[in-house]
Amino acid sequence: MAGHSKWSQIKRKKGANDQKRGQIFSKLSKEITVAAKLGGGDPELNPRLRQAISAAKAESMPNDNIDRAIKKGTGELEGAAAYEEGAYEAYGPDGIALLIETLTDNKNRTAAEIRAILTKNNGNLGAPGSVSWMFHRKAYFYLPGATEDQALEATLEAGAEEIQPDGSGVELYAPADAFDRVLKALAAAEIKMEDEKISSFPENTTDLEVERAQKVLHLIELLEDHEDVQNVYHNLNLSDSLLASLEA
């Protein structure tokens, strides 16, 4: 799971242009609206909404956009589509496992378009259960400038399971249900957080040569660019050499 923070930073740089930014905001708004519709508009009482707002703020999404998305979900504003959640299990080039999460108002259209993207890029859909077993939901935090000892002291009792230094800070992992406890522990210790979320991580990763790995990441990028795709999880090892090639 190492390299997750650097991969997130690279994706943010790639998403800096106006078109990409608008696409990111649209997906974040959709998630906020669905979270508010399902669990109410109070983030203190709705963990999914709280996480969605945190993700939106990490992308510098304006507060007005966040408030508008919440009100659409709670019915205070019109314009909220009837979105359905979906998950597709697939394989990319070299058998890399892909777990694709969607929010859509037309599941048939989304399924057909995802299948087409996979087929054109040496991938294919898998049977239900073929990929999902490889992934586990975890709370994830990136703490820039923090040391392993600082992170451990602040969060061990809150449920932290794994802490990985990366030279610039630490990546911290905990069970998904410990997200709020760890978040509050870090805030109480006044440790800066750059990224905090509940995400899916592979049990094991697969190494590929850089050129072959780049083909997998190209497919992931195409899937992530689809308007109905919220998240794409994979089991490709984000090696230092691969990440360096993406920054070049």
PyMOL commands that set and color helices and strands:
alter all, ss='L'
color gray80, all
select helices_A, chain A and resi 4-14+18-39+47-58+63-74+93-95+107-120+132-134+148-155+176-188+210-225+240-247
alter helices_A, ss='H'
color red, helices_A
select strands_A, chain A and resi 84-91+97-104+124-125+135-144+162-165+169-175+195-202+229-234
alter strands_A, ss='S'
color yellow, strands_A
deselect
rebuild
show_as cartoon
